[in-house]
Amino acid sequence: MNIILETPRLILRQFTEADTPLLVQLNSNPEVLKYLHEPPLETEEQALHIINTIILPQYKNNLGRWAIHLKSSNQFIGWCGLKYLAERDEIDLGYRLMKPFWEYGYAFEAAKYTLEYGFNQLHLKTIFGMAHIENIASLKILEKIGMQFIKEDVVDNCPVKTFSISNPNN
Ligand SMILES: CC(C)(COP(=O)(O)OP(=O)(O)OC[C@H]1O[C@@H](n2cnc3c(N)ncnc32)[C@H](O)[C@@H]1OP(=O)(O)O)[C@@H](O)C(=O)NCCC(=O)NCCS
């Protein structure tokens, strides 16, 4: 298992092709996808396609979306991580959790340590974030980790608020 980072309660590791059932579990819930411009995942074949074409290629530069497990039980709860968005030439911090694990502060914890990893280990200059204008939980997390609001934008036909934060060590 390729562990990227640990937080007090969480382990973040790279996904592998063996994770198709976990990804289907996560991305088949319409509530999880409510503010995202994505169709639900229905099959492991679809999940494998996403792993091979979207998730694994990001790992080349130590970036990527990483699977989150609870340290206490090893339970998979979702993902968090840093993705290079070629169309915006930006590094985007994102997160997605399975519904039973919402509102325990896990996404904030994962995002906070992911930001520190991006700045301290990867020496990134700026990290960006975006969330649907009505996705209150996600917007709160971006603000709580210290990001500044830039502007409203439309991405994949969704109205979003965009944020960024600069590396304090640079
Ligand atoms: C967004 C998401 C990751 C938040 O995860 P979480 O673990 O519940 O977040 P946290 O527990 O760290 O909560 C962060 C803040 O949002 C608040 N919050 C959580 N869920 C909320 C909700 N449904 N409505 C309003 N506020 C909410 C929390 O109370 C907390 O507020 P506080 O800082 O004032 O204490 C989770 O809801 C999710 O996976 N949603 C689906 C995918 C998604 O939308 N991802 C983000 C795309 S931009």
The ligand as an ORCA input file, in Angstrom:
! r2SCAN-3c Opt
* xyz 0 1
  C     -18.343     18.148      1.247
  C     -18.008     16.988      2.171
  C     -16.680     16.373      1.755
  C     -17.904     17.504      3.606
  O     -17.456     16.440      4.411
  P     -17.596     16.417      5.989
  O     -16.623     15.420      6.526
  O     -19.030     16.288      6.352
  O     -17.083     17.864      6.373
  P     -16.703     18.317      7.834
  O     -17.298     17.376      8.843
  O     -15.229     18.536      7.853
  O     -17.504     19.680      7.952
  C     -17.062     20.913      7.459
  C     -18.064     21.966      7.864
  O     -19.264     21.851      7.081
  C     -20.388     21.650      7.922
  N     -21.296     20.742      7.246
  C     -21.103     19.428      6.982
  N     -22.133     18.960      6.284
  C     -23.001     19.988      6.103
  C     -24.244     20.134      5.454
  N     -24.815     19.106      4.817
  N     -24.853     21.351      5.466
  C     -24.269     22.401      6.067
  N     -23.074     22.334      6.708
  C     -22.455     21.135      6.715
  C     -19.820     21.072      9.201
  O     -20.681     21.304     10.296
  C     -18.526     21.851      9.310
  O     -18.810     23.155      9.755
  P     -17.938     23.878     10.879
  O     -16.626     24.114     10.223
  O     -18.690     25.133     11.144
  O     -17.834     22.941     12.010
  C     -19.114     15.905      2.102
  O     -20.345     16.512      2.390
  C     -19.166     15.228      0.756
  O     -18.400     14.315      0.479
  N     -20.096     15.666     -0.116
  C     -20.262     15.080     -1.430
  C     -19.093     15.358     -2.373
  C     -18.789     16.821     -2.481
  O     -19.695     17.657     -2.584
  N     -17.491     17.143     -2.451
  C     -17.029     18.499     -2.565
  C     -17.007     18.924     -3.970
  S     -16.488     20.614     -4.135
*
